[in-house]
Structures are given as structure tokens and as C-alpha cells.
């Protein structure tokens, strides 16, 4: 685990983090690490959704096409 890292947070936000950490009997570091991990995972999903939307747009697909395309793919795989 890294040590000696320094970050700056607004006092009001830090007070909220300390309160949450106390309520959960966790360290502030643990709460912050969990929050940052969740943020990075959310960011990863957002990038994946943006990629999917971009590919669908490039292929001229609409959301209303999805059910039919899934059904066609399943039928195709069953017939292999």
C-alpha cells in the first residue's frame, strides 16, 4: 500500500468522509480508496457504453434493432 500521498479536499467534503468512515468503522483512507475504485469502474463502463453507441451509430443500428439482432444471432448459433 502506498504511503505519504497527499490530496486536498474541501473541508466540508472531508468532514462528510470522516463521518461516513466513523459510521462504518472504517478508516478515511479505506473509504476514499473504495470511492475512487468505484469512480474508476464507473468511468470504465461509461467508456464502454460510449464505444458501443459509436459502433452502433457507425453501423446504422438503432436501439429498436437490438431485439431482432439478438434473436437472429441465437438462431444462427443454434443451427451450427
Helices and strands as residue ranges (DSSP letters): H 11-24, H 28-59, G 63-65, H 66-78
